[in-house]
Amino acid sequence: MTSRATQSRFLQSVLQNGVGRYVCQLKRISIIFSKKAQSSLGIRDFIEEGVVDYAKKNPATVVYVSPKSCRIPKIVAEYLNGNVREEIVTSKTSQQVSELLTKLTNQSGLDVIRIRKPFHTDSPSIQGQWHPFTNRPPSIGPIRPQSADI
């Protein structure tokens, strides 16, 4: 797939997050698993060992643990902007589940897309970008390397 076919946007912060204080964008985590299925073994180990530690590290995120009779265990992440992401954790280890939860916690809930430029402003300058030679008088002439016959 070419870069023209993928979506793109300008770089922006979610609600100016981090300007005053950082607000974690992850609102709720639901862990859905089976009590008996072999595919839920890693998620059950994570619930026994690490879910309390995760909840203590992320007090702004609500963690729901739902044992249901399902074949496919999954993690459902809900973000402040209303987006919902489902991640299937079939046959993953406790460590892999922990890494996945950390990844979901650090995301903003927006889709991962190509960024057009590394900078963006809502009120662009009509003069263009500043550089060290912006206000240099043209009477000085172009900059040349120093000659070796000093």
C-alpha positions as CSV (number, residue, x, y, z in Angstrom):
1,M,0.0,0.0,0.0
2,T,1.4,3.4,-0.9
3,S,1.6,6.3,1.4
4,R,-1.1,8.2,-0.6
5,A,-3.6,5.4,0.2
6,T,-3.2,5.7,4.0
7,Q,-5.0,8.3,6.0
8,S,-2.9,11.2,7.3
9,R,-3.4,14.3,9.4
10,F,-1.3,17.0,11.0
11,L,0.4,16.5,14.4
12,Q,-1.9,17.5,17.2
13,S,-2.3,16.9,20.9
14,V,-5.5,15.4,22.3
15,L,-7.3,18.3,24.0
16,Q,-3.9,20.0,24.6
17,N,-3.1,17.1,26.9
18,G,0.1,17.7,28.9
19,V,-0.1,21.5,28.7
20,G,-1.4,21.9,32.2
21,R,-1.3,18.4,33.5
22,Y,-1.4,14.9,31.9
23,V,-4.8,13.2,31.8
24,C,-4.7,9.5,30.9
25,Q,-7.0,8.9,28.0
26,L,-7.9,5.4,28.9
27,K,-11.2,5.3,30.8
28,R,-12.0,1.7,31.3
29,I,-10.5,-1.8,30.8
30,S,-12.7,-4.9,30.6
31,I,-11.0,-8.2,30.8
32,I,-13.3,-11.0,29.5
33,F,-12.1,-14.6,29.9
34,S,-13.2,-18.1,30.5
35,K,-12.6,-19.9,33.9
36,K,-11.9,-23.2,32.2
37,A,-10.7,-22.7,28.6
38,Q,-7.1,-23.4,27.8
39,S,-6.9,-20.3,25.6
40,S,-7.5,-18.1,28.8
41,L,-4.6,-19.6,30.8
42,G,-2.3,-16.5,30.3
43,I,-5.1,-14.0,31.2
44,R,-6.0,-16.0,34.3
45,D,-2.4,-16.0,35.4
46,F,-2.3,-12.2,34.8
47,I,-5.4,-11.7,36.9
48,E,-3.9,-13.8,39.8
49,E,-0.5,-12.0,39.7
50,G,-0.6,-8.6,38.1
51,V,-4.1,-7.0,37.8
52,V,-3.9,-5.5,41.3
53,D,-0.5,-4.0,40.5
54,Y,-1.8,-2.6,37.2
55,A,-4.8,-1.0,39.0
56,K,-2.5,0.6,41.6
57,K,-0.3,2.1,38.9
58,N,-3.3,3.4,37.0
59,P,-5.8,4.9,39.5
60,A,-7.6,6.8,36.7
61,T,-8.5,3.7,34.8
62,V,-11.4,1.4,35.9
63,V,-10.6,-2.3,35.6
64,Y,-13.4,-4.8,35.2
65,V,-12.7,-8.5,35.4
66,S,-15.6,-10.6,33.8
67,P,-15.4,-14.4,33.9
68,K,-17.8,-15.6,31.1
69,S,-18.1,-18.8,29.2
70,C,-16.4,-17.7,26.0
71,R,-13.9,-19.3,23.8
72,I,-11.9,-16.2,22.9
73,P,-10.5,-14.1,25.8
74,K,-10.3,-10.4,25.1
75,I,-9.5,-7.0,26.5
76,V,-11.8,-4.2,25.7
77,A,-10.4,-0.7,26.2
78,E,-12.6,2.4,26.2
79,Y,-11.2,5.9,25.9
80,L,-12.4,9.4,26.9
81,N,-13.1,10.3,23.2
82,G,-15.5,7.4,22.9
83,N,-13.4,5.0,20.9
84,V,-13.4,1.4,21.9
85,R,-10.6,-1.1,21.0
86,E,-10.8,-4.8,21.4
87,E,-7.7,-6.9,21.7
88,I,-7.8,-10.7,21.5
89,V,-5.4,-12.3,24.0
90,T,-5.8,-16.0,23.0
91,S,-2.8,-18.1,24.2
92,K,-0.8,-15.1,25.4
93,T,1.4,-15.3,28.5
94,S,0.9,-13.1,31.6
95,Q,3.9,-10.9,30.5
96,Q,2.4,-10.4,27.1
97,V,-0.9,-9.4,28.6
98,S,0.8,-6.9,30.9
99,E,2.7,-5.4,27.9
100,L,-0.5,-5.1,25.9
101,L,-2.3,-3.3,28.8
102,T,0.7,-0.9,29.1
103,K,0.4,-0.2,25.3
104,L,-3.3,0.4,25.5
105,T,-2.8,2.7,28.6
106,N,-0.3,4.9,26.8
107,Q,-2.4,5.4,23.6
108,S,-4.9,8.2,23.1
109,G,-7.6,6.1,21.5
110,L,-7.1,7.8,18.1
111,D,-6.2,5.6,15.1
112,V,-2.6,5.3,14.3
113,I,-2.1,7.1,11.0
114,R,0.6,8.8,9.0
115,I,1.6,12.4,10.1
116,R,1.8,14.9,7.4
117,K,4.3,17.4,8.9
118,P,6.2,17.3,12.2
119,F,4.8,20.7,13.1
120,H,1.3,22.4,12.9
121,T,-0.2,25.6,14.2
122,D,-3.7,26.9,14.2
123,S,-2.5,30.4,13.3
124,P,0.2,30.0,10.7
125,S,2.7,32.8,9.9
126,I,2.3,34.6,6.6
127,Q,6.1,35.1,6.5
128,G,7.0,31.4,6.6
129,Q,9.3,29.6,8.9
130,W,12.0,31.4,10.7
131,H,15.7,30.5,10.1
132,P,19.0,32.2,11.1
133,F,19.2,34.2,7.9
134,T,15.6,35.5,7.9
135,N,16.5,39.1,8.7
136,R,19.9,39.2,7.2
137,P,20.4,42.3,5.0
138,P,20.8,41.4,1.3
139,S,23.6,44.0,0.9
140,I,26.0,41.7,2.8
141,G,25.8,39.2,-0.1
142,P,25.7,35.5,-0.1
143,I,27.6,33.5,2.5
144,R,30.7,31.8,1.1
145,P,33.4,29.6,2.7
146,Q,36.5,31.3,3.9
147,S,39.4,31.4,1.6
148,A,42.6,29.5,2.4
149,D,44.9,32.4,1.6
150,I,44.7,34.2,4.9
